């Protein structure tokens, strides 16, 4: 039986969240399903573009937050 893969499955594949058997089945489908291959390529490009635009706060901002937390004895939830 041929499995139909969803967009969610494509994202799970891109982020390494499939089991070995699922990944094998996905890879097999890529050999014969042009639409799946094109969708994978589109989502891979989207993922790469998103990763390029990710930014982190400046170190001084992180230190200010940590200092505030220490000064006001802020506790983590659940600890």
N, CA, C and O atoms as CSV, one atom per row, in Angstrom:
chain,resi,resn,atom,element,x,y,z
A,1,UNK,N,N,0.840,-1.178,0.000
A,1,UNK,CA,C,0.000,0.000,0.000
A,1,UNK,C,C,0.889,1.246,0.000
A,1,UNK,O,O,1.879,1.314,0.728
A,2,UNK,N,N,0.527,2.214,-0.812
A,2,UNK,CA,C,1.285,3.453,-0.914
A,2,UNK,C,C,0.701,4.461,0.069
A,2,UNK,O,O,-0.502,4.723,0.070
A,3,UNK,N,N,1.561,5.015,0.892
A,3,UNK,CA,C,1.133,5.994,1.886
A,3,UNK,C,C,1.158,7.390,1.260
A,3,UNK,O,O,2.067,7.730,0.504
A,4,UNK,N,N,0.158,8.176,1.585
A,4,UNK,CA,C,0.130,9.567,1.179
A,4,UNK,C,C,0.731,10.394,2.311
A,4,UNK,O,O,0.274,10.327,3.453
A,5,UNK,N,N,1.750,11.165,1.986
A,5,UNK,CA,C,2.408,11.984,2.997
A,5,UNK,C,C,1.823,13.392,2.997
A,5,UNK,O,O,1.460,13.929,1.950
A,6,UNK,N,N,1.739,13.972,4.175
A,6,UNK,CA,C,1.184,15.311,4.359
A,6,UNK,C,C,2.312,16.323,4.516
A,6,UNK,O,O,3.488,15.967,4.595
A,7,UNK,N,N,1.922,17.593,4.558
A,7,UNK,CA,C,2.912,18.646,4.824
A,7,UNK,C,C,3.555,18.435,6.191
A,7,UNK,O,O,4.752,18.665,6.365
A,8,UNK,N,N,2.762,18.003,7.143
A,8,UNK,CA,C,3.294,17.725,8.474
A,8,UNK,C,C,4.389,16.659,8.398
A,8,UNK,O,O,5.410,16.762,9.078
A,9,UNK,N,N,4.173,15.642,7.572
A,9,UNK,CA,C,5.188,14.597,7.402
A,9,UNK,C,C,6.472,15.172,6.803
A,9,UNK,O,O,7.574,14.781,7.187
A,10,UNK,N,N,6.320,16.102,5.860
A,10,UNK,CA,C,7.504,16.721,5.245
A,10,UNK,C,C,8.305,17.473,6.305
A,10,UNK,O,O,9.531,17.373,6.348
A,11,UNK,N,N,7.614,18.222,7.153
A,11,UNK,CA,C,8.315,18.942,8.225
A,11,UNK,C,C,8.957,17.977,9.212
A,11,UNK,O,O,10.073,18.213,9.675
A,12,UNK,N,N,8.264,16.896,9.535
A,12,UNK,CA,C,8.847,15.899,10.440
A,12,UNK,C,C,10.108,15.310,9.829
A,12,UNK,O,O,11.079,15.062,10.544
A,13,UNK,N,N,10.111,15.083,8.523
A,13,UNK,CA,C,11.288,14.568,7.837
A,13,UNK,C,C,12.428,15.590,7.900
A,13,UNK,O,O,13.564,15.244,8.226
A,14,UNK,N,N,12.111,16.855,7.583
A,14,UNK,CA,C,13.140,17.905,7.580
A,14,UNK,C,C,13.787,18.104,8.942
A,14,UNK,O,O,14.972,18.426,9.030
A,15,UNK,N,N,13.012,17.913,10.004
A,15,UNK,CA,C,13.530,18.142,11.358
A,15,UNK,C,C,13.926,16.847,12.064
A,15,UNK,O,O,14.146,16.841,13.275
A,16,UNK,N,N,14.017,15.747,11.308
A,16,UNK,CA,C,14.492,14.490,11.868
A,16,UNK,C,C,13.588,13.893,12.928
A,16,UNK,O,O,14.074,13.287,13.882
A,17,UNK,N,N,12.270,14.054,12.777
A,17,UNK,CA,C,11.322,13.583,13.778
A,17,UNK,C,C,10.589,12.307,13.365
A,17,UNK,O,O,9.642,11.897,14.037
A,18,UNK,N,N,11.011,11.680,12.278
A,18,UNK,CA,C,10.385,10.435,11.839
A,18,UNK,C,C,11.142,9.243,12.423
A,18,UNK,O,O,12.336,9.329,12.708
A,19,UNK,N,N,10.435,8.144,12.593
A,19,UNK,CA,C,11.116,6.901,12.964
A,19,UNK,C,C,11.908,6.427,11.752
A,19,UNK,O,O,11.705,6.921,10.642
A,20,UNK,N,N,12.791,5.491,11.958
A,20,UNK,CA,C,13.581,4.956,10.854
A,20,UNK,C,C,12.716,4.377,9.753
A,20,UNK,O,O,12.981,4.595,8.570
A,21,UNK,N,N,11.674,3.634,10.137
A,21,UNK,CA,C,10.780,3.022,9.147
A,21,UNK,C,C,10.011,4.081,8.373
A,21,UNK,O,O,9.842,3.968,7.159
A,22,UNK,N,N,9.540,5.120,9.080
A,22,UNK,CA,C,8.817,6.204,8.405
A,22,UNK,C,C,9.725,6.923,7.414
A,22,UNK,O,O,9.320,7.239,6.295
A,23,UNK,N,N,10.953,7.174,7.843
A,23,UNK,CA,C,11.900,7.868,6.976
A,23,UNK,C,C,12.208,7.045,5.737
A,23,UNK,O,O,12.301,7.583,4.634
A,24,UNK,N,N,12.366,5.747,5.920
A,24,UNK,CA,C,12.616,4.865,4.772
A,24,UNK,C,C,11.449,4.913,3.791
A,24,UNK,O,O,11.656,5.007,2.581
A,25,UNK,N,N,10.230,4.849,4.306
A,25,UNK,CA,C,9.037,4.892,3.466
A,25,UNK,C,C,8.929,6.252,2.757
A,25,UNK,O,O,8.555,6.322,1.586
A,26,UNK,N,N,9.255,7.310,3.470
A,26,UNK,CA,C,9.228,8.659,2.888
A,26,UNK,C,C,10.234,8.753,1.749
A,26,UNK,O,O,9.912,9.254,0.672
A,27,UNK,N,N,11.441,8.275,1.983
A,27,UNK,CA,C,12.484,8.327,0.956
A,27,UNK,C,C,12.078,7.518,-0.282
A,27,UNK,O,O,12.352,7.928,-1.410
A,28,UNK,N,N,11.432,6.383,-0.072
A,28,UNK,CA,C,10.962,5.560,-1.195
A,28,UNK,C,C,9.912,6.331,-2.000
A,28,UNK,O,O,9.910,6.292,-3.230
A,29,UNK,N,N,9.029,7.026,-1.297
A,29,UNK,CA,C,7.989,7.798,-1.982
A,29,UNK,C,C,8.589,8.929,-2.805
A,29,UNK,O,O,8.060,9.288,-3.857
A,30,UNK,N,N,9.693,9.488,-2.324
A,30,UNK,CA,C,10.344,10.575,-3.060
A,30,UNK,C,C,10.813,10.127,-4.446
A,30,UNK,O,O,10.881,10.936,-5.371
A,31,UNK,N,N,11.133,8.855,-4.588
A,31,UNK,CA,C,11.640,8.365,-5.873
A,31,UNK,C,C,10.568,8.338,-6.958
A,31,UNK,O,O,10.882,8.372,-8.147
A,32,UNK,N,N,9.301,8.275,-6.544
A,32,UNK,CA,C,8.234,8.158,-7.540
A,32,UNK,C,C,7.195,9.274,-7.499
A,32,UNK,O,O,6.357,9.355,-8.397
A,33,UNK,N,N,7.224,10.131,-6.491
A,33,UNK,CA,C,6.205,11.167,-6.332
A,33,UNK,C,C,6.820,12.547,-6.573
A,33,UNK,O,O,7.466,13.120,-5.696
A,34,UNK,N,N,6.603,13.062,-7.779
A,34,UNK,CA,C,7.179,14.367,-8.140
A,34,UNK,C,C,6.640,15.494,-7.277
A,34,UNK,O,O,7.388,16.397,-6.902
A,35,UNK,N,N,5.346,15.454,-6.955
A,35,UNK,CA,C,4.759,16.507,-6.122
A,35,UNK,C,C,5.383,16.521,-4.732
A,35,UNK,O,O,5.678,17.587,-4.191
A,36,UNK,N,N,5.583,15.346,-4.158
A,36,UNK,CA,C,6.208,15.248,-2.840
A,36,UNK,C,C,7.631,15.794,-2.893
A,36,UNK,O,O,8.060,16.519,-1.996
A,37,UNK,N,N,8.353,15.442,-3.943
A,37,UNK,CA,C,9.731,15.917,-4.103
A,37,UNK,C,C,9.776,17.444,-4.232
A,37,UNK,O,O,10.637,18.092,-3.637
A,38,UNK,N,N,8.845,18.020,-5.011
A,38,UNK,CA,C,8.797,19.469,-5.162
A,38,UNK,C,C,8.425,20.154,-3.853
A,38,UNK,O,O,9.004,21.182,-3.500
A,39,UNK,N,N,7.454,19.582,-3.127
A,39,UNK,CA,C,7.075,20.157,-1.831
A,39,UNK,C,C,8.242,20.111,-0.855
A,39,UNK,O,O,8.489,21.080,-0.137
A,40,UNK,N,N,8.956,19.000,-0.824
A,40,UNK,CA,C,10.127,18.872,0.051
A,40,UNK,C,C,11.158,19.937,-0.294
A,40,UNK,O,O,11.722,20.576,0.594
A,41,UNK,N,N,11.396,20.122,-1.566
A,41,UNK,CA,C,12.376,21.124,-1.999
A,41,UNK,C,C,11.935,22.534,-1.576
A,41,UNK,O,O,12.744,23.326,-1.091
A,42,UNK,N,N,10.643,22.835,-1.766
A,42,UNK,CA,C,10.119,24.147,-1.365
A,42,UNK,C,C,10.259,24.369,0.137
A,42,UNK,O,O,10.675,25.442,0.574
A,43,UNK,N,N,9.911,23.350,0.927
A,43,UNK,CA,C,9.976,23.495,2.378
A,43,UNK,C,C,11.414,23.537,2.870
A,43,UNK,O,O,11.708,24.204,3.863
A,44,UNK,N,N,12.314,22.833,2.188
A,44,UNK,CA,C,13.732,22.892,2.550
A,44,UNK,C,C,14.260,24.310,2.333
A,44,UNK,O,O,14.999,24.838,3.164
A,45,UNK,N,N,13.878,24.920,1.215
A,45,UNK,CA,C,14.282,26.299,0.938
A,45,UNK,C,C,13.715,27.247,1.982
A,45,UNK,O,O,14.418,28.131,2.472
A,46,UNK,N,N,12.446,27.065,2.322
A,46,UNK,CA,C,11.806,27.886,3.348
A,46,UNK,C,C,12.522,27.745,4.689
A,46,UNK,O,O,12.777,28.741,5.367
A,47,UNK,N,N,12.845,26.513,5.071
A,47,UNK,CA,C,13.556,26.256,6.330
A,47,UNK,C,C,14.911,26.967,6.342
A,47,UNK,O,O,15.281,27.599,7.331
A,48,UNK,N,N,15.640,26.858,5.237
A,48,UNK,CA,C,16.950,27.501,5.149
A,48,UNK,C,C,16.827,29.020,5.230
A,48,UNK,O,O,17.632,29.673,5.894
A,49,UNK,N,N,15.823,29.584,4.558
A,49,UNK,CA,C,15.618,31.032,4.607
A,49,UNK,C,C,15.268,31.491,6.019
A,49,UNK,O,O,15.756,32.526,6.474
A,50,UNK,N,N,14.425,30.728,6.712
A,50,UNK,CA,C,14.050,31.080,8.079
A,50,UNK,C,C,15.256,31.022,9.009
A,50,UNK,O,O,15.414,31.877,9.880
A,51,UNK,N,N,16.102,30.019,8.826
A,51,UNK,CA,C,17.281,29.887,9.680
A,51,UNK,C,C,18.264,31.030,9.463
A,51,UNK,O,O,18.978,31.415,10.389
A,52,UNK,N,N,18.308,31.573,8.261
A,52,UNK,CA,C,19.196,32.704,7.972
A,52,UNK,C,C,18.741,33.972,8.683
A,52,UNK,O,O,19.560,34.823,9.029
A,53,UNK,N,N,17.431,34.096,8.900
A,53,UNK,CA,C,16.895,35.324,9.479
A,53,UNK,C,C,16.781,35.282,10.999
A,53,UNK,O,O,16.438,36.290,11.616
A,54,UNK,N,N,17.061,34.144,11.606
A,54,UNK,CA,C,16.957,34.042,13.061
A,54,UNK,C,C,18.052,34.864,13.716
A,54,UNK,O,O,19.216,34.810,13.318
A,55,UNK,N,N,17.663,35.618,14.716
A,55,UNK,CA,C,18.631,36.443,15.430
A,55,UNK,C,C,18.566,36.127,16.920
A,55,UNK,O,O,17.574,35.592,17.414
A,56,UNK,N,N,19.604,36.457,17.600
A,56,UNK,CA,C,19.669,36.280,19.048
A,56,UNK,C,C,19.827,37.647,19.691
A,56,UNK,O,O,20.393,38.562,19.094
A,57,UNK,N,N,19.321,37.780,20.919
A,57,UNK,CA,C,19.486,39.070,21.595
A,57,UNK,C,C,20.964,39.306,21.923
A,57,UNK,O,O,21.741,38.360,22.052
A,58,UNK,N,N,21.336,40.577,22.055
A,58,UNK,CA,C,22.718,40.885,22.428
A,58,UNK,C,C,23.047,40.305,23.816
A,58,UNK,O,O,22.169,40.157,24.667
A,59,UNK,N,N,24.283,39.993,24.013
A,59,UNK,CA,C,24.744,39.422,25.286
A,59,UNK,C,C,24.383,40.335,26.460
A,59,UNK,O,O,24.013,39.854,27.531
A,60,UNK,N,N,24.491,41.646,26.259
A,60,UNK,CA,C,24.180,42.576,27.352
A,60,UNK,C,C,22.709,42.492,27.760
A,60,UNK,O,O,22.390,42.688,28.933
A,61,UNK,N,N,21.824,42.211,26.835
A,61,UNK,CA,C,20.408,42.068,27.152
A,61,UNK,C,C,20.189,40.823,28.006
A,61,UNK,O,O,19.459,40.862,28.997
A,62,UNK,N,N,20.813,39.741,27.626
A,62,UNK,CA,C,20.707,38.495,28.400
A,62,UNK,C,C,21.248,38.711,29.805
A,62,UNK,O,O,20.632,38.289,30.784
A,63,UNK,N,N,22.406,39.371,29.905
A,63,UNK,CA,C,23.000,39.634,31.219
A,63,UNK,C,C,22.111,40.532,32.073
A,63,UNK,O,O,22.015,40.334,33.284
A,64,UNK,N,N,21.464,41.513,31.458
A,64,UNK,CA,C,20.551,42.398,32.201
A,64,UNK,C,C,19.373,41.615,32.770
A,64,UNK,O,O,18.974,41.834,33.913
A,65,UNK,N,N,18.827,40.722,31.989
A,65,UNK,CA,C,17.703,39.903,32.457
A,65,UNK,C,C,18.143,38.997,33.602
A,65,UNK,O,O,17.443,38.870,34.606
A,66,UNK,N,N,19.301,38.371,33.444
A,66,UNK,CA,C,19.810,37.494,34.502
A,66,UNK,C,C,20.104,38.283,35.773
A,66,UNK,O,O,19.820,37.806,36.872
A,67,UNK,N,N,20.664,39.471,35.642
A,67,UNK,CA,C,20.956,40.323,36.792
A,67,UNK,C,C,19.669,40.729,37.502
A,67,UNK,O,O,19.597,40.698,38.730
A,68,UNK,N,N,18.662,41.108,36.736
A,68,UNK,CA,C,17.358,41.460,37.301
A,68,UNK,C,C,16.807,40.277,38.090
A,68,UNK,O,O,16.305,40.439,39.202
A,69,UNK,N,N,16.904,39.104,37.512
A,69,UNK,CA,C,16.403,37.902,38.167
A,69,UNK,C,C,17.132,37.651,39.486
A,69,UNK,O,O,16.505,37.323,40.493
A,70,UNK,N,N,18.442,37.805,39.480
A,70,UNK,CA,C,19.226,37.599,40.710
A,70,UNK,C,C,18.872,38.642,41.767
A,70,UNK,O,O,18.733,38.310,42.945
A,71,UNK,N,N,18.727,39.879,41.360
A,71,UNK,CA,C,18.432,40.965,42.302
A,71,UNK,C,C,17.057,40.849,42.937
A,71,UNK,O,O,16.868,41.240,44.089
A,72,UNK,N,N,16.121,40.328,42.214
A,72,UNK,CA,C,14.755,40.258,42.728
A,72,UNK,C,C,14.352,38.844,43.120
A,72,UNK,O,O,13.180,38.569,43.374
A,73,UNK,N,N,15.331,37.954,43.165
A,73,UNK,CA,C,15.115,36.586,43.621
A,73,UNK,C,C,13.941,35.922,42.887
A,73,UNK,O,O,13.097,35.270,43.503
A,74,UNK,N,N,13.907,36.101,41.567
A,74,UNK,CA,C,12.855,35.494,40.763
A,74,UNK,C,C,13.158,34.018,40.622
A,74,UNK,O,O,14.273,33.636,40.266
A,75,UNK,N,N,12.158,33.183,40.903
A,75,UNK,CA,C,12.336,31.730,40.841
A,75,UNK,C,C,11.687,31.176,39.589
A,75,UNK,O,O,10.696,31.724,39.108
A,76,UNK,N,N,12.237,30.094,39.057
A,76,UNK,CA,C,11.638,29.402,37.931
A,76,UNK,C,C,10.360,28.719,38.368
A,76,UNK,O,O,10.246,28.273,39.509
A,77,UNK,N,N,9.409,28.637,37.475
A,77,UNK,CA,C,8.167,27.927,37.769
A,77,UNK,C,C,8.457,26.434,37.795
A,77,UNK,O,O,9.167,25.914,36.935
A,78,UNK,N,N,7.909,25.756,38.778
A,78,UNK,CA,C,8.060,24.304,38.859
A,78,UNK,C,C,9.323,23.845,39.556
A,78,UNK,O,O,9.640,22.656,39.527
A,79,UNK,N,N,10.024,24.718,40.155
A,79,UNK,CA,C,11.260,24.285,40.851
A,79,UNK,C,C,11.158,24.562,42.320
A,79,UNK,O,O,12.090,24.271,43.069
